[in-house]
Amino acid sequence: MLTSGDYERYFVQDGVRYTHIVDPRNGQTVRGISSVTIVADEAALADAIATAAMVLGVEQGIALIESFPGVEGLLVTDEGSVVMSQGMSAFTELSGR
């Protein structure tokens, strides 16, 4: 299991939050997802999928995760919403605490 996120490496300048994860399509810092947790057999694959899912956003990120057999994922949006791949519930129990 591996988690990528923007909650540790970031800075705020002029009220804008900049993270260390950059969208290569436009050179801008990624926005919309705060963290992605991936369950996979290989750490390098999990790392690549987690970063790619952050760049792609929720819908395309989940689609990417679900395109890999044996890989599951959990995305947390900037607003705190949680979105999981179909099989991720087998690996986690979410509570209201």
N, CA, C and O atoms as a MOPAC input file, in Angstrom:
PM7 MOZYME 1SCF
protein

 N      0.84800 1    -1.17000 1     0.00000 1
 C      0.00000 1     0.00000 1     0.00000 1
 C      0.89300 1     1.23200 1     0.00000 1
 O      1.89900 1     1.28900 1     0.70800 1
 N      0.51100 1     2.20900 1    -0.79900 1
 C      1.30100 1     3.42400 1    -0.93700 1
 C      0.36200 1     4.62300 1    -1.04200 1
 O     -0.68600 1     4.54300 1    -1.68300 1
 N      0.74100 1     5.73000 1    -0.41500 1
 C     -0.05900 1     6.95300 1    -0.49300 1
 C      0.78600 1     8.09600 1    -1.02000 1
 O      1.90000 1     8.32900 1    -0.55000 1
 N      0.24900 1     8.80400 1    -2.00000 1
 C      0.83200 1    10.05400 1    -2.49600 1
 C     -0.11900 1    11.17000 1    -2.12700 1
 O     -1.33800 1    11.00300 1    -2.18000 1
 N      0.43700 1    12.30900 1    -1.75100 1
 C     -0.44100 1    13.41500 1    -1.39500 1
 C      0.27100 1    14.74200 1    -1.37900 1
 O      1.49400 1    14.81500 1    -1.49100 1
 N     -0.51300 1    15.79300 1    -1.23800 1
 C      0.03100 1    17.15000 1    -1.23300 1
 C     -0.00800 1    17.79200 1     0.14800 1
 O      0.17000 1    19.00400 1     0.27200 1
 N     -0.23600 1    17.00500 1     1.17200 1
 C     -0.43500 1    17.52600 1     2.51800 1
 C      0.86200 1    17.81300 1     3.26700 1
 O      0.81800 1    18.44400 1     4.32300 1
 N      2.00000 1    17.37900 1     2.76900 1
 C      3.27000 1    17.64600 1     3.44200 1
 C      4.17200 1    18.60200 1     2.65900 1
 O      4.83600 1    19.45300 1     3.25200 1
 N      4.19700 1    18.46900 1     1.35600 1
 C      5.08900 1    19.29100 1     0.53300 1
 C      4.28200 1    20.31000 1    -0.26100 1
 O      3.77500 1    20.02400 1    -1.34600 1
 N      4.18000 1    21.47800 1     0.29500 1
 C      3.46000 1    22.55800 1    -0.37400 1
 C      3.86100 1    23.88600 1     0.24800 1
 O      4.47100 1    23.93100 1     1.31600 1
 N      3.50700 1    24.96300 1    -0.43800 1
 C      3.65000 1    26.29400 1     0.13700 1
 C      2.49700 1    27.14900 1    -0.36700 1
 O      1.87900 1    26.84500 1    -1.38700 1
 N      2.22100 1    28.21300 1     0.36000 1
 C      1.15400 1    29.12800 1    -0.01600 1
 C      1.77100 1    30.47700 1    -0.32700 1
 O      2.52300 1    31.02900 1     0.47600 1
 N      1.45000 1    31.00200 1    -1.49400 1
 C      1.93300 1    32.32200 1    -1.88800 1
 C      0.76100 1    33.10700 1    -2.45200 1
 O      0.07000 1    32.64400 1    -3.35900 1
 N      0.54500 1    34.28300 1    -1.91500 1
 C     -0.55200 1    35.15000 1    -2.34600 1
 C     -1.89200 1    34.41900 1    -2.30700 1
 O     -2.73500 1    34.59300 1    -3.18700 1
 N     -2.07100 1    33.60200 1    -1.27500 1
 C     -3.32600 1    32.89300 1    -1.08900 1
 C     -3.52100 1    31.67300 1    -1.96100 1
 O     -4.58400 1    31.05300 1    -1.90800 1
 N     -2.52900 1    31.30100 1    -2.76900 1
 C     -2.62200 1    30.13900 1    -3.64300 1
 C     -1.70600 1    29.03800 1    -3.11200 1
 O     -0.54000 1    29.27900 1    -2.79800 1
 N     -2.25200 1    27.83100 1    -3.01700 1
 C     -1.47900 1    26.68900 1    -2.53000 1
 C     -0.79900 1    26.00300 1    -3.70600 1
 O     -1.44700 1    25.64600 1    -4.69000 1
 N      0.51600 1    25.82000 1    -3.59500 1
 C      1.31400 1    25.14600 1    -4.61800 1
 C      1.88600 1    23.86300 1    -4.01900 1
 O      2.45400 1    23.87800 1    -2.92600 1
 N      1.73200 1    22.75500 1    -4.74100 1
 C      2.23100 1    21.47500 1    -4.24800 1
 C      3.41300 1    21.00700 1    -5.08800 1
 O      3.76000 1    21.62200 1    -6.09600 1
 N      4.01400 1    19.92600 1    -4.66200 1
 C      5.16900 1    19.37000 1    -5.36800 1
 C      4.77200 1    18.47700 1    -6.53700 1
 O      5.64000 1    18.03500 1    -7.29000 1
 N      3.49200 1    18.20400 1    -6.70300 1
 C      3.03900 1    17.37400 1    -7.81000 1
 C      2.53900 1    18.29100 1    -8.92100 1
 O      1.62100 1    19.08700 1    -8.72100 1
 N      3.15700 1    18.16700 1   -10.09300 1
 C      2.89300 1    19.07600 1   -11.20900 1
 C      2.26400 1    18.30300 1   -12.36900 1
 O      2.67500 1    17.19000 1   -12.69500 1
 N      1.26900 1    18.91800 1   -12.97200 1
 C      0.61900 1    18.34600 1   -14.15300 1
 C      1.52600 1    18.60700 1   -15.35900 1
 O      1.71000 1    19.76200 1   -15.74100 1
 N      2.09500 1    17.56100 1   -15.96500 1
 C      3.02100 1    17.77200 1   -17.07600 1
 C      2.35000 1    18.33600 1   -18.33300 1
 O      3.03300 1    18.81200 1   -19.24000 1
 N      1.02600 1    18.28500 1   -18.38500 1
 C      0.31300 1    18.81600 1   -19.55100 1
 C      0.30500 1    20.33200 1   -19.58400 1
 O      0.23400 1    20.93500 1   -20.65400 1
 N      0.37900 1    20.96100 1   -18.38800 1
 C      0.30300 1    22.42700 1   -18.35800 1
 C      1.33500 1    23.08700 1   -17.44000 1
 O      1.40500 1    24.31500 1   -17.38100 1
 N      2.13300 1    22.29600 1   -16.72700 1
 C      3.15300 1    22.83900 1   -15.84900 1
 C      2.62200 1    23.44400 1   -14.55900 1
 O      3.37400 1    24.06900 1   -13.81100 1
 N      1.33900 1    23.26500 1   -14.29400 1
 C      0.72200 1    23.81900 1   -13.09300 1
 C      0.66900 1    22.78000 1   -11.97900 1
 O      0.66100 1    21.57500 1   -12.23300 1
 N      0.63500 1    23.26200 1   -10.75500 1
 C      0.49400 1    22.36900 1    -9.61600 1
 C     -0.87300 1    21.68300 1    -9.67700 1
 O     -1.85200 1    22.26700 1   -10.14100 1
 N     -0.92100 1    20.45300 1    -9.20800 1
 C     -2.15300 1    19.67000 1    -9.24100 1
 C     -3.12700 1    20.19800 1    -8.19600 1
 O     -2.73800 1    20.52700 1    -7.07600 1
 N     -4.40100 1    20.27400 1    -8.58000 1
 C     -5.46300 1    20.69800 1    -7.66700 1
 C     -6.63600 1    19.74400 1    -7.80700 1
 O     -6.83400 1    19.15000 1    -8.86700 1
 N     -7.40900 1    19.59700 1    -6.75300 1
 C     -8.61700 1    18.77700 1    -6.80800 1
 C     -8.52800 1    17.52200 1    -5.97100 1
 O     -9.53100 1    17.09100 1    -5.40200 1
 N     -7.34800 1    16.92200 1    -5.88000 1
 C     -7.15700 1    15.71700 1    -5.07500 1
 C     -6.03700 1    15.97100 1    -4.07600 1
 O     -4.96200 1    16.44700 1    -4.44200 1
 N     -6.29700 1    15.64900 1    -2.80800 1
 C     -5.28900 1    15.83000 1    -1.76200 1
 C     -4.41400 1    14.60700 1    -1.56300 1
 O     -3.22800 1    14.72600 1    -1.25500 1
 N     -5.00800 1    13.41900 1    -1.74200 1
 C     -4.19300 1    12.21000 1    -1.60700 1
 C     -4.81700 1    11.04900 1    -2.36900 1
 O     -6.02300 1    11.00000 1    -2.61000 1
 N     -3.94300 1    10.11800 1    -2.73600 1
 C     -4.34600 1     8.87600 1    -3.40100 1
 C     -3.60100 1     7.73800 1    -2.71300 1
 O     -2.37700 1     7.76500 1    -2.58500 1
 N     -4.35700 1     6.74400 1    -2.27400 1
 C     -3.77500 1     5.53800 1    -1.70100 1
 C     -4.01700 1     4.39300 1    -2.66600 1
 O     -5.14000 1     4.18900 1    -3.12700 1
 N     -2.97500 1     3.65200 1    -2.97000 1
 C     -3.04100 1     2.54100 1    -3.91100 1
 C     -2.61300 1     1.24800 1    -3.22300 1
 O     -1.62200 1     1.21100 1    -2.49400 1
 N     -3.38100 1     0.19200 1    -3.47100 1
 C     -3.00900 1    -1.15600 1    -3.04100 1
 C     -2.60200 1    -1.91800 1    -4.30400 1
 O     -3.39700 1    -2.08100 1    -5.23000 1
 N     -1.35700 1    -2.37700 1    -4.32300 1
 C     -0.83100 1    -3.12000 1    -5.46300 1
 C      0.30000 1    -4.01500 1    -4.97300 1
 O      0.86100 1    -3.79400 1    -3.90000 1
 N      0.62600 1    -5.01600 1    -5.76100 1
 C      1.69700 1    -5.93200 1    -5.38300 1
 C      3.08100 1    -5.30700 1    -5.50500 1
 O      4.00300 1    -5.70200 1    -4.79100 1
 N      3.23600 1    -4.33800 1    -6.40100 1
 C      4.54000 1    -3.72300 1    -6.64400 1
 C      4.52100 1    -2.25100 1    -6.23800 1
 O      3.65800 1    -1.49300 1    -6.68100 1
 N      5.47300 1    -1.84900 1    -5.39700 1
 C      5.52700 1    -0.47500 1    -4.89500 1
 C      5.73700 1     0.53800 1    -6.01300 1
 O      5.11600 1     1.60100 1    -6.00600 1
 N      6.60200 1     0.22300 1    -6.97200 1
 C      6.87100 1     1.17100 1    -8.06100 1
 C      5.61900 1     1.41000 1    -8.90000 1
 O      5.35100 1     2.53800 1    -9.31300 1
 N      4.85600 1     0.35400 1    -9.14800 1
 C      3.60100 1     0.49400 1    -9.88800 1
 C      2.60900 1     1.33200 1    -9.08600 1
 O      1.94900 1     2.21100 1    -9.64000 1
 N      2.50200 1     1.06500 1    -7.79900 1
 C      1.59100 1     1.82300 1    -6.93500 1
 C      1.95300 1     3.30000 1    -6.92900 1
 O      1.07000 1     4.15600 1    -6.99100 1
 N      3.23800 1     3.60300 1    -6.85600 1
 C      3.69400 1     4.99600 1    -6.84900 1
 C      3.33000 1     5.69600 1    -8.15300 1
 O      2.83800 1     6.82500 1    -8.14400 1
 N      3.57000 1     5.02800 1    -9.26400 1
 C      3.26900 1     5.62100 1   -10.56900 1
 C      1.76900 1     5.85200 1   -10.73500 1
 O      1.35500 1     6.90400 1   -11.22200 1
 N      0.96000 1     4.88700 1   -10.33600 1
 C     -0.48700 1     5.03400 1   -10.46800 1
 C     -1.00800 1     6.12900 1    -9.55000 1
 O     -1.87400 1     6.90600 1    -9.95400 1
 N     -0.50200 1     6.20900 1    -8.32700 1
 C     -0.96600 1     7.23200 1    -7.38000 1
 C     -0.68900 1     8.63600 1    -7.90700 1
 O     -1.56400 1     9.50000 1    -7.86100 1
 N      0.50900 1     8.86300 1    -8.40100 1
 C      0.85400 1    10.18300 1    -8.93200 1
 C      0.03000 1    10.49900 1   -10.17400 1
 O     -0.47800 1    11.61100 1   -10.32000 1
 N     -0.10200 1     9.52600 1   -11.06400 1
 C     -0.90100 1     9.73700 1   -12.27500 1
 C     -2.35400 1    10.02800 1   -11.93900 1
 O     -2.96900 1    10.88800 1   -12.56900 1
 N     -2.91300 1     9.33200 1   -10.96400 1
 C     -4.30100 1     9.55600 1   -10.57300 1
 C     -4.49000 1    10.96500 1   -10.01200 1
 O     -5.52200 1    11.59100 1   -10.25400 1
 N     -3.50900 1    11.46500 1    -9.26900 1
 C     -3.60300 1    12.84100 1    -8.76000 1
 C     -3.63500 1    13.83500 1    -9.90600 1
 O     -4.38400 1    14.81100 1    -9.86500 1
 N     -2.83400 1    13.59300 1   -10.92000 1
 C     -2.77900 1    14.49200 1   -12.07500 1
 C     -4.07100 1    14.40700 1   -12.89100 1
 O     -4.57800 1    15.42800 1   -13.35400 1
 N     -4.59700 1    13.21200 1   -13.06600 1
 C     -5.76800 1    13.01000 1   -13.91800 1
 C     -7.07600 1    13.51400 1   -13.31700 1
 O     -7.99900 1    13.86400 1   -14.05300 1
 N     -7.16400 1    13.55600 1   -11.99900 1
 C     -8.41900 1    13.95300 1   -11.35900 1
 C     -9.24400 1    12.74000 1   -10.98600 1
 O     -8.86800 1    11.60600 1   -11.28200 1
 N    -10.37700 1    12.98400 1   -10.33200 1
 C    -11.15400 1    11.89900 1    -9.74800 1
 C    -11.64400 1    10.89400 1   -10.78600 1
 O    -11.32400 1     9.70900 1   -10.68600 1
 N    -12.39800 1    11.33000 1   -11.75800 1
 C    -13.01300 1    10.39000 1   -12.70300 1
 C    -11.97900 1     9.61200 1   -13.50300 1
 O    -12.03800 1     8.38300 1   -13.56200 1
 N    -11.04200 1    10.30800 1   -14.11400 1
 C    -10.02500 1     9.62100 1   -14.90900 1
 C     -9.05800 1     8.84700 1   -14.02500 1
 O     -8.53400 1     7.81100 1   -14.43600 1
 N     -8.81500 1     9.34600 1   -12.80700 1
 C     -7.93700 1     8.64200 1   -11.86600 1
 C     -8.50300 1     7.29900 1   -11.45800 1
 O     -7.78700 1     6.29700 1   -11.43900 1
 N     -9.80400 1     7.27200 1   -11.12700 1
 C    -10.45000 1     6.00400 1   -10.77400 1
 C    -10.45400 1     5.06400 1   -11.97600 1
 O    -10.21400 1     3.86600 1   -11.82800 1
 N    -10.72300 1     5.60000 1   -13.15700 1
 C    -10.70400 1     4.77000 1   -14.37000 1
 C     -9.32400 1     4.15600 1   -14.58500 1
 O     -9.21300 1     2.98700 1   -14.95500 1
 N     -8.27800 1     4.94000 1   -14.35400 1
 C     -6.91100 1     4.41800 1   -14.48700 1
 C     -6.67300 1     3.29200 1   -13.49200 1
 O     -6.18100 1     2.22400 1   -13.85600 1
 N     -7.02500 1     3.53500 1   -12.23600 1
 C     -6.82700 1     2.52100 1   -11.18900 1
 C     -7.54600 1     1.22600 1   -11.56300 1
 O     -6.97800 1     0.13900 1   -11.46000 1
 N     -8.78700 1     1.35300 1   -11.99300 1
 C     -9.57800 1     0.16700 1   -12.29700 1
 C     -9.13700 1    -0.53400 1   -13.58200 1
 O     -9.57700 1    -1.65000 1   -13.85500 1
 N     -8.28200 1     0.10000 1   -14.36700 1
 C     -7.78000 1    -0.54800 1   -15.58200 1
 C     -6.64600 1    -1.53300 1   -15.29700 1
 O     -6.25900 1    -2.30300 1   -16.17600 1
 N     -6.11400 1    -1.51200 1   -14.07400 1
 C     -5.03400 1    -2.41500 1   -13.69700 1
 C     -5.59100 1    -3.56400 1   -12.85800 1
 O     -6.10000 1    -3.32700 1   -11.76200 1
 N     -5.50800 1    -4.79400 1   -13.34200 1
 C     -5.98100 1    -5.93700 1   -12.55800 1
 C     -5.21600 1    -6.04100 1   -11.23600 1
 O     -3.99300 1    -5.89900 1   -11.20300 1
 N     -5.94100 1    -6.28700 1   -10.16100 1
 C     -5.31300 1    -6.46600 1    -8.85500 1
 C     -4.90600 1    -5.18500 1    -8.16700 1
 O     -4.26200 1    -5.23100 1    -7.11900 1
 N     -5.26300 1    -4.04600 1    -8.72300 1
 C     -4.92500 1    -2.75100 1    -8.12900 1
 C     -6.21100 1    -2.08200 1    -7.65600 1
 O     -7.21200 1    -2.06500 1    -8.37300 1
 N     -6.17800 1    -1.53100 1    -6.44300 1
 C     -7.32300 1    -0.79600 1    -5.89300 1
 C     -6.83300 1     0.55200 1    -5.39200 1
 O     -5.64500 1     0.73000 1    -5.12300 1
 N     -7.75600 1     1.50100 1    -5.26700 1
 C     -7.34000 1     2.83000 1    -4.84200 1
 C     -8.40800 1     3.61000 1    -4.11800 1
 O     -9.60000 1     3.32700 1    -4.23600 1
 N     -7.96000 1     4.60100 1    -3.36200 1
 C     -8.80500 1     5.51500 1    -2.61100 1
 C     -8.29500 1     6.92200 1    -2.84300 1
 O     -7.11600 1     7.20300 1    -2.63000 1
 N     -9.18300 1     7.81200 1    -3.28300 1
 C     -8.82600 1     9.20400 1    -3.54300 1
 C     -9.54000 1    10.09500 1    -2.53500 1
 O    -10.71400 1     9.88100 1    -2.23300 1
 N     -8.83400 1    11.09200 1    -2.01700 1
 C     -9.42900 1    12.09500 1    -1.13900 1
 C     -9.33100 1    13.43000 1    -1.85700 1
 O     -8.24100 1    13.87200 1    -2.21800 1
 N    -10.48000 1    14.07000 1    -2.06400 1
 C    -10.49500 1    15.34000 1    -2.77500 1
 C    -10.08600 1    16.48400 1    -1.85300 1
 O     -9.99300 1    16.31700 1    -0.63600 1
 N     -9.84500 1    17.64100 1    -2.45100 1
 C     -9.50300 1    18.83200 1    -1.67100 1
 C    -10.58600 1    19.18600 1    -0.66900 1
 O    -10.29600 1    19.77400 1     0.37300 1
 N    -11.84400 1    18.83300 1    -0.97300 1
 C    -12.96900 1    19.12700 1    -0.08600 1
 C    -13.18400 1    18.04900 1     0.97000 1
 O    -14.05300 1    18.19100 1     1.83000 1
 N    -12.39900 1    16.96800 1     0.91500 1
 C    -12.51000 1    15.90700 1     1.90300 1
 C    -13.39900 1    14.74500 1     1.50600 1
 O    -13.59800 1    13.83000 1     2.30500 1
 N    -13.94000 1    14.75200 1     0.29300 1
 C    -14.73400 1    13.61700 1    -0.17800 1
 C    -13.81800 1    12.44100 1    -0.47400 1
 O    -12.67500 1    12.61900 1    -0.89700 1
 N    -14.33100 1    11.24300 1    -0.24900 1
 C    -13.56600 1    10.02500 1    -0.49300 1
 C    -14.20700 1     9.27300 1    -1.65200 1
 O    -15.41800 1     9.05000 1    -1.66600 1
 N    -13.38600 1     8.88600 1    -2.62300 1
 C    -13.84000 1     8.11200 1    -3.77400 1
 C    -12.94700 1     6.88100 1    -3.85300 1
 O    -11.72100 1     6.98500 1    -3.83400 1
 N    -13.58900 1     5.69600 1    -3.94200 1
 C    -12.82600 1     4.45600 1    -3.95200 1
 C    -13.09400 1     3.65800 1    -5.22300 1
 O    -14.17300 1     3.74100 1    -5.81000 1
 N    -12.10000 1     2.88900 1    -5.63200 1
 C    -12.30500 1     1.93500 1    -6.71100 1
 C    -13.23500 1     0.84100 1    -6.18700 1
 O    -13.47000 1     0.73400 1    -4.98300 1
 N    -13.75500 1     0.04100 1    -7.09900 1
 C    -14.78000 1    -0.93700 1    -6.73600 1
 C    -14.34800 1    -1.91400 1    -5.64800 1
 O    -15.15900 1    -2.27200 1    -4.79400 1
 N    -13.10900 1    -2.34700 1    -5.65700 1
 C    -12.66400 1    -3.35000 1    -4.69100 1
 C    -11.94700 1    -2.81200 1    -3.47500 1
 O    -11.52300 1    -3.59700 1    -2.62600 1
 N    -11.79400 1    -1.51000 1    -3.35700 1
 C    -11.01500 1    -0.93200 1    -2.25800 1
 C    -11.66000 1    -1.14900 1    -0.89400 1
 O    -10.95500 1    -1.18500 1     0.11400 1
 N    -12.95600 1    -1.29000 1    -0.83900 1
 C    -13.61600 1    -1.45400 1     0.45200 1
 C    -13.13000 1    -2.71600 1     1.18100 1
 O    -13.25400 1    -2.80200 1     2.40300 1
 N    -12.59600 1    -3.66500 1     0.46900 1
 C    -12.04700 1    -4.87300 1     1.10200 1
 C    -10.80600 1    -4.56200 1     1.92600 1
 O    -10.42700 1    -5.35800 1     2.78400 1
 N    -10.16300 1    -3.41600 1     1.68400 1
 C     -8.91600 1    -3.05400 1     2.36100 1
 C     -9.06700 1    -1.97000 1     3.40500 1
 O     -8.10400 1    -1.66200 1     4.10800 1
 N    -10.25200 1    -1.37600 1     3.52900 1
 C    -10.39300 1    -0.24100 1     4.44200 1
 C    -11.76700 1    -0.21100 1     5.06900 1
 O    -12.73800 1    -0.73300 1     4.52200 1
 N    -11.82300 1     0.40500 1     6.21800 1
 C    -13.10000 1     0.65600 1     6.88700 1
 C    -13.12800 1     2.13400 1     7.24300 1
 O    -12.33900 1     2.59300 1     8.06900 1
 N    -14.02200 1     2.87000 1     6.63100 1
 C    -14.13600 1     4.29300 1     6.88500 1
 C    -15.16100 1     4.53900 1     7.98300 1
 O    -16.19200 1     3.86800 1     8.04200 1
 N    -14.87600 1     5.49600 1     8.84700 1
 C    -15.83800 1     5.85700 1     9.89200 1
 C    -16.00100 1     7.36200 1     9.90200 1
 O    -15.21400 1     8.08500 1     9.29100 1
 N    -17.01300 1     7.82800 1    10.59100 1
 C    -17.30300 1     9.24900 1    10.67600 1
 C    -16.45000 1     9.97500 1    11.69800 1
 O    -16.69000 1    11.15600 1    11.94800 1
 N    -15.48300 1     9.33500 1    12.28900 1
 C    -14.65100 1     9.97400 1    13.31800 1
 C    -13.54200 1    10.76000 1    12.72900 1
 O    -12.75300 1    11.35900 1    13.46000 1

